[in-house]
Amino acid sequence: LEYKKLLISSSIHRYYSAWGRNPITYLKAKYKRPVVELNAEILSKNRIRQIEGKKIIIAGMTKELRAFLDVDGEFVAGIPTILLTNFKADGRYILGLINSRLYNFYFHQLFGSLSLAGGYLRIGTPQISILPFKEISEIKQNHIVDLVDKILAITSAPGYNPKNPPEEQKKLEKQI
């Protein structure tokens, strides 16, 4: 049997998954380290391929755009989340854009009037598909990828706290 880690919006932070750090509530039950069995009798081949592949998982109910890159296919995206797969550009470049202040500003300008109680945004595939993912030269793309790599090194360090990111991370994020 093969199991994958279940992610929901509350466990997705910018550049970071908080899976297993805090219990989550999913379908009215609490789980500390939620997993999903990859069962070919229940899941389609396409869904299993999606789960096992490289993807960007975007929180679907949040006050700002928050996305996490699943390079090794370790995670299953729960509800409400959005998956980006089969991207043409480097996933780290797209991740940097989605998590950037510019894209958050742009998203709020386009969809802020649709926010729910408490300022929560309903982020779905129709909204994400409107965001401009412009193809740029590999040199410019690599600059963002390098910044994202540095941020990912920070967020993967033991003891990282996404609610209080270090100043170095904030400085790197301002450059994207």
N, C-alpha and C positions, 0 to 999 in steps of 0.2 A: 504494500500500500504506500502511496505517495501522498504527502500532505504539503500544503502551501499556507503561508501566513496570511490571515485575513486582515485587510486594512479598511477602515472606514474614515470618513472625513476628519473626525476628531483626532485620529492618530497620524494624520498627514500634516507636516509642517514644511516650510520652505526648505528644500534640499534635504529633508530628514524625515525618517519614519520613526514614530515613537512606539512601534509595535512592541508589546511585552513590558513596557515601562509602567503603564497605568491600566487598570481594568477598563474595558469598553462595555457599553451597553449596545447589544445588537438584538433586534427582535424581542425586546423586553427582558433579555437575560444578560447577566454580567459574565464577562470572560477576561481572564488575565493574559493568556497567550492563545488567542483564537486561531484555529487552523481549519482548513477545508480539505477534505479528501478529493483527490483527482480521480473521479469515478467515470470511466468512459461510458457506462450505462446511463448516466444522468447528464453528463456534460457532452456537448458536441465536440467533434474533432477541432473545429475552428476555435471554440472557446478554450479548449485545452492548449492549443497552439498559442493563443493570445496570452494565456496565463504563464506559460513556460518561456515566452519570448521577452525580449527587451521592450520596455514600455515606460511611459510617463503616466503616473497616476495623479490626478488632480482632485483636490477636495471639492465636493459638490455643494456643500452647505457651510459657508464660512463668511467672514467679514472682509476677507482679502483673498486674492488668488494665492493658492498654496499648492505646490507640486513637488513630487518626489520621483526620482529616476530609479526604476527597478532594472538594473543591468542584467542580473542573472536569473530573472524569472522566479524570484522567491515568493512573490506576493500575489494574492487574489484581491481584486478590488471589489469591495462591498458597496452597498447602497448608502448614501448617494456619492458616487465618485464618477469620474470620467477617465477613460483610457485613451492615450494617444499611442498608436502603434504604426509601424511601417513608415516612419518619417524619413524624408529624403536627406535632410540635414543631420548633422551630428546631434544626438539627443541632448547632450550637455548644452549646446547652443540654444535649443528650444526651451530647455529647462530654465536657463538663465533669463530668457525673455519672459516666460510665464511668471517667474518669481520676481521680476523687476518692478521697480516703482513706476516706471513708465507704463507698463502693461496694466498694472493695478489702477493707475490714474485713468487710462483709456477705458478700461472695463467699467469703472465707476461712472464715467461720463456717459457711456452707452447704456448701461443697465442699472445704474443706481436707483432710478425711479421704480424699479421692479423689486427693490429690496423688501425683505420680510420683516416681521417684528424683531426688534433688537438690532436692526441693521444688517442682518444676515442676507447674503446674496445667494440666489439659486443659480448655481453655475452648471450649465448643461452643455451637451454637444452643440446645439444651435448657437449658443453664445461663444463658445470656444472657436467654432469654425469661422466666425466673423473676424477674429483677431488676425492682424496682418503678420504673417510669418514670411517676410520678404527674404528672398534669396540674396545673399551678399557674398562678396569675394571670400575665398577661403582664408585669406590673411585676416580680414576683419572678423570672420567667424571664429578663427583660432584665438583671437584676443579674448573674446567672451568665453570660449571653452577653457582657456587657461585660468581665467578668473573663477569660473565654476569649479574647476578642479581644485583650486585652493580652498574654496568654500566647502566643497565636499570633504576635503581633508580635515577641516575644522569640525564639521558636523559629525564626522565618523569617529572623532576622538572620544576615548572613555570619559564619562562624566559630562558630556555635552548637554546643555540645557537649552532647548529651543525657545523657551520663554524669556531667556536672558542671554542672547547671543553675545559673544565677545566683540570688542571694538574692532578687531581686525576683520571679522566677518562683515560688520556694518560698513567698513571702509571699502571692502571689495565689492559689496553689493551696490554701493553708490556709483561704482565705475561701470556698471552694466546698464 
